[in-house]
Every structure is written in C-alpha cells, then in structure tokens.
Amino acid sequence: MIECPSCGRKHRPGTLFCSECGVYLPTGGPLRTEPLPEEDLPISRANPWASEPAAEDGKPIPTPLTIRVVSTSRQIQLPAAPEVHVGRTDAAHGIFPNLDLSPDGGLEGGVSRHHCKIHQKGEAYLVEDVGSANGTFLNGQRLTPYLPHVLKDGDELQLGRIALEVIIKK
C-alpha cells in the first residue's frame, strides 16, 4: 500500500492521486511541470512564426492574429496558418502545441495539454475547444467543445484561468 504523505490515507500501488486530498502520490506534492535544463533548449531562439506563408490562390494573406496573455503581457503573433494548437507542452508524452502557455502559468491556471485550436478560414479566425478539462471561454461564455466560434479583434479568450486578448489588426 502507498501512504499519502499529506493526509496519511492508504492507496493501492500504482495510484497516482490521493482520493482524500488530491496530492500527486509519486512525488508527494502537487503535480507540476519541470523546466527544461538550459542545455536541452534549442540553440536558435528565432521566432518560429517569422516566415511569411505563401498565398496559393493569389488572394492577399490576412494579417496574422496576435494573442496577448493578460497576466504577463506576453504577445504571441500566430501565423496565417490553417490551424494552431493551443495548450501546454508535455515532452514526456510528446505533446508540443504551437502556442504553449506553460511559461504563463498554464499548469497552475488549468490549461490542458490539448486545450483549443485556432483555425483560419479565409479572412476569419475561429476558436474551438477540443475537450479541455477546464473549458474555453469567449467573452465570458463557455464554448461547447468541438464547435468553432468566430474571433474578433478585442475578444477575450479564457483557457482555464488564463485570460488572453485577441488582437486582429488589418
């Protein structure tokens, strides 16, 4: 049997979370994301969104969408790409979203590893919750999972408890 270091409740071997207090049993504390050691980081720190996408149909490419993380004021310019995945990186499980909110307190703020997608359809941008645990909110309204909603300049997205501002400048 495994004894919870926080509350003392006994659990079967292999149990991950204490059913009494919620402590992550393998470490004896809250579940957290460990930062990567500096030597494991890529050498290039270039902006991965810097390259301009080519217009295949000859139409002008819309201005890329910018996301501002309200709590940290970090701004991330997303590419004019068909789909951008938003969530948290989990290297152990091979999950690397295009927009990683881990540096902005994503784990503590309730952001799922696979939280939502932002789609580009012509001139429009749409957001779609992909079954996240804590929900995606658009201007205070919880989105129905897998049902895309149009994004407009100035909209507020909330992923778990992380607030984001949508900036679309033409």
C-alpha positions, 0 to 999 in steps of 0.5 A, spaced: 500 500 500 502 507 498 501 512 504 499 519 502 504 523 505 499 529 506 493 526 509 496 519 511 490 515 507 492 508 504 492 507 496 493 501 492 500 501 488 500 504 482 495 510 484 497 516 482 492 521 486 490 521 493 482 520 493 482 524 500 486 530 498 488 530 491 496 530 492 500 527 486 502 520 490 509 519 486 512 525 488 508 527 494 506 534 492 502 537 487 503 535 480 507 540 476 511 541 470 519 541 470 523 546 466 527 544 461 535 544 463 538 550 459 542 545 455 536 541 452 533 548 449 534 549 442 540 553 440 536 558 435 531 562 439 528 565 432 521 566 432 518 560 429 512 564 426 517 569 422 516 566 415 511 569 411 506 563 408 505 563 401 498 565 398 496 559 393 490 562 390 493 569 389 488 572 394 492 577 399 494 573 406 490 576 412 494 579 417 496 574 422 492 574 429 496 576 435 494 573 442 496 577 448 496 573 455 493 578 460 497 576 466 504 577 463 503 581 457 506 576 453 504 577 445 504 571 441 503 573 433 500 566 430 501 565 423 496 565 417 496 558 418 490 553 417 490 551 424 494 552 431 494 548 437 493 551 443 495 548 450 501 546 454 507 542 452 508 535 455 515 532 452 514 526 456 508 524 452 510 528 446 505 533 446 508 540 443 502 545 441 504 551 437 502 556 442 504 553 449 502 557 455 506 553 460 511 559 461 504 563 463 502 559 468 498 554 464 499 548 469 497 552 475 491 556 471 488 549 468 490 549 461 490 542 458 495 539 454 490 539 448 486 545 450 483 549 443 485 550 436 485 556 432 483 555 425 483 560 419 478 560 414 479 565 409 479 572 412 476 569 419 479 566 425 475 561 429 476 558 436 474 551 438 475 547 444 477 540 443 475 537 450 479 541 455 478 539 462 477 546 464 473 549 458 474 555 453 471 561 454 469 567 449 467 573 452 465 570 458 461 564 455 463 557 455 464 554 448 461 547 447 467 543 445 468 541 438 464 547 435 468 553 432 466 560 434 468 566 430 474 571 433 474 578 433 479 583 434 478 585 442 475 578 444 477 575 450 479 568 450 479 564 457 483 557 457 482 555 464 484 561 468 488 564 463 485 570 460 488 572 453 486 578 448 485 577 441 488 582 437 486 582 429 489 588 426 488 589 418 
